Amino acid sequence: MSVEAYVPSKDIVTLTESAVRHFTNKLANEPGKIVRVSTKVNGCTGYAYVLDMAEAPATDDAVVQVNDNLIVAIASDSVNLLRNTEIDYVREGINGVVKFNNPNVADMCGCGESFSVNN
């Protein structure tokens, strides 16, 4: 299976096929819900990613229609931090992990929980 990304809006985020499958499966029993991505000030280097399932996007969210079954909303205050980020879902041993391949990251903490970006 290819890892080609769905590209609804290249300047915000893309999702790999693996991520699309993961989120579609996660939302299968929650019709009408969407994935919402934001960031929060956290950790030793600045920001942390926040993934939520939401009823609808916030008024000022950027909305990415991935396919007929999957909508991803990006919090407006996180768009510049996440621009051009690829969201992936990978298996690490017995665990599955959502990975953010974010080209804006300038530094990450040692545990990988927080990141900073160039201003």
Buried (B, 14 or more C-beta within 10 A) or exposed (E): EEEEBBEBBEEBBBBBBBBBBBBBEBBEEEEEBBBBBBBBEBBEBBBBBEBEEBEEBEEEBBBBEBEEEBBBBBBBEBBEBBBEBBBBBEEEEEEEEBBBBBEBBEEBBEEEBBBBBEE
